[in-house]
């Protein structure tokens, strides 16, 4: 038997650093995907060292493990979460429930990769719907799909700063009071975003970046790039995306001709696993 998993990257529109604090986020699946194949017709566990370590921690049996991915690594698009989710699904098969898959993928990331992540990435990936955003409530671990507005055009700009989140204890970058204020304000921005015009959404993105800067997960280098992009003609708003300290900058543009070298993002389909007998 062979199992194959296909997992999208994650684009978080707004609601950053709220998932481990019972907050909410508005995200969608990117067109980038990680493809994972587990061939169980093999006498031993064979694959990349990190992949093998994750597979063994998940209780996977002997298998040949292959990974192909177009999700950029260390760029705030959740390449590690995609890998952990793919492994959880391939070990357990198509009958695994979404919630169990998300929790197992989170456990693998904590245990093997040493990243103290929340559940944003996994839930956004597995609950995605093509052409839709996903509203995630991390208190109830519930999601709802919202049609992706045709007026929203997002692009990604690579800051060129590679980040390794397990080198940062990003829950200890500010006082509890500051972090709590961020979560409350960011949650409010998520709910405002769902009925916002593109101009209003752009302002919310700018406010979100400033709040992330205040809790200490940005850097002066990222801030400089974000502020320069925010001032460009045709840019409605921009912010650092992901856990912080580098990676991609999410940019809301007025039309596709802004930042012409970058593609307009589309909301992709969810992660899944299939069996080939």
N, C-alpha and C positions, 0 to 999 in steps of 0.2 A: 504493500500500500504506500501511496505517496500523498502527503498533505501539502497544500500550497496556500499561503496567506498573502493577501494584498492589502497594504495599509497606507492610507494617505498621510501626507504631512499636515500640520496644523497651523492655521492662520487665526490668531486671536484678534478680533477687531478691537475689543475693549473688555476690561475686567481682568487686569493683570495682578498677580500676587494677591489673589483673593480666594483661591481654591482651597488652601489649607486653613482658611479662617472662616469657613462657612459662608462665603460670599457667592457671587454669581459672575458669569462671563457670557459674552456673545462671540461665537467663533464659527469658522467653517473649515471644511477639508480642502487642502490645496491640491492642485493637479499633480504635484510630485508624489511618487509612491515608492514604498519599499516592498519588494517581492521576496518572500521567504519560502524555500522548498525543503521539506523533510522527507527523505527517501528511507522508509523503514526496512527496505530490502537490503540491509547492510549489517555486517556482524558487529561493528563497533560504532561509537560516536565519533564522527569525523567532521571537522570544520574549523573555522577561525577560533582562536583561544577564547576570546570573550564570548563568542556565540556558544561554544561548548560549555563554558562555565554557567551561562544563563540557562541553557538547555538542561544541564544536570541539576541545577537548583530547582527547576520547574518539575523535575521528576521524569524527564524525557528518556525513553528507551534508546537502544542502539539505532542510529540513523545517520545518513549522510546529509549534512546541513549546508545549504547554499543560500547566499544573500545577494540580491542586486537592489540598488537603491538610487533614486534620483533626488532624495531629500538631502539637502546640504547638511553636513555635519558641523556642529558647534555654531549654528547660525540662528538659533531661536525658533526652529521649526519642528522640534521634537523628534529628531532622528532616533534617539535612544528609546523614547517611549514607543515609537513605531516598532522597533526591533523587539522590545519586551512584549508588546501586545501580540505580535506575530508569533513569538515563541509560545506564549500562553495558549493561543488558539490552536497552534499545530500540535502541542502536547495533548490537549484535551479534546480537540475535534469540534465539529460543527454544532454539537449539542450544548456546548458551553454557553451559559447565559452571559449577556453583555456586562452586567454588574460584576459577576465573578471574574470575567476576563479582565476588566479594568483594575479590580483590586489585586489580582494576581500579577498583572503587569507592573503595577505600582510597587508591589512587594519585591519583585525581581530587581527593579531599578534601585530601590533602597538597599537591598541586601548585597547585590553583586556589583552594581555600578557606583554605589555610595552617594547617590543624588537624592536629597530629601524632598522629592517632588510631591505635589498634590495630585489631583485627579483630572485637571483640565485637559491635558493632552489625550489621555486614553479615552475619556468620555467624548471629546470632540471628534476623535477619529472613528469611533465605533458607532456613534449615534448620528453621524453626518447624513445629509440628504442632498443629492445633486440639485443645484439651483436654490439651495436654502442655507440660512444661518441656523445655528443651534444655540438656543438659550439654555444655559446650564445652571441649575440651582445646587450648590454644593452642600447646603444644609440637608436637603431632602434627597440628594443624589438623583434628581429628576431632570429630564430634558424636554424641550419642545422645539419644533421646527418652525421657522419663520421664512416666508419667501424672501429671497435676496433681492433688494430693490434695484431696478435697472439703472438708477441714477448713481449708484455707488460704484466707483471705479477705484480699485486698490492696486498698487504696485509695490514691489519690494526693492529696496536699495541695500546692497551688501555694504556694511560699514567697513569691512576688511579687518575687523577685530575679531579674532577667534576666541571663543569663550569655553571654559571647562567648568561647569557648575559645581562639580564635586570638589573644586579647589576653593569654593566660596561658601561660607555658611550664611546664605542669603536670608535667613530668618533673624539674623542678629546684626543687621545693618543700620538699625534705628531703634529708638526707644519704643516701648509698647504703645505709648500714647500716640506717637506719630504714625505707627503702623496701623493702629485702630482707626485713626482719622482717615488714612489712605483707603482702607477697606470700605468705610462708610461712604466716602465721597465717590470711590470707584464704582461701588454698587449702584449709587444714584446715577452715575454716568451711563452704566449699562442700560438701565431702564429708560433713560432719556434718549439713548441712541436708537431704540427700537421705533420711535416715532419722529426721529429727527430728519430734517432736510439734509442734503449733503453738506451744505455750509455749516449747519449746526453740528453735524457729526465731526466735521473737521476741527471745530473749536474744542469739542470733547476730547478728540485725540491729543490735541496740544495740551489740554489740561491734564490728561492722563500722564503724558510724559513728564510734566513738571512735578506731578505727585510721585512718580517713580524716582525722579531725581531726589526728591525730598526724603524718601525712605532709603536712599543710598545704594540702589541697585543699578544706577547708571554710572557713567564715567565722564570726566571732562571731554574726552575725545569724542564719545558718542553724542554728548550734548551739543558740541560744536557742529557736528554733522547734521543733527536733527534741526537745530535752529537755522542753519543755512538752507536746508530743504524747505522748511516752513516758510521762508521768505521768497521762494521761487514763484514766478508767475504761473498761475494755473494749479498751484498746490493749495488744497483746502485745509490740510492738516497732516501731521506726521508725528510718529512716536517710536521709541524703542519697543521692540516686540520680543516676548519671551522672558526667560528668567533674569536676564540682565548681563551687564559687564561685557557686552559686545553683541555680535550677530546681526540680524536683519533690522532694517528700519521700515516700518509699515507706513505707506504714503497714500493718502486719499487725493486723487487728482480730479480736476474739473472735466477733462476729456482725455481720450487716449493719446493725443499728440504731446501731452506733457510727459517729460522723461521718456522720450520715444524709444530709447534703447531697452527699456524694460517692458515686459508683457503685462497686460491687464490680467489680474487673477480671476479665475472662475471657481465657483463652488463645486467641488467634486463629490464623488460617491463615497460611501462608508467603507471601512475595513471589513474584510470577510475571510473565511477559510473554506476551502473545498477539498474533497477527497477524490483521488484517482485510484481506482482499484486495479 
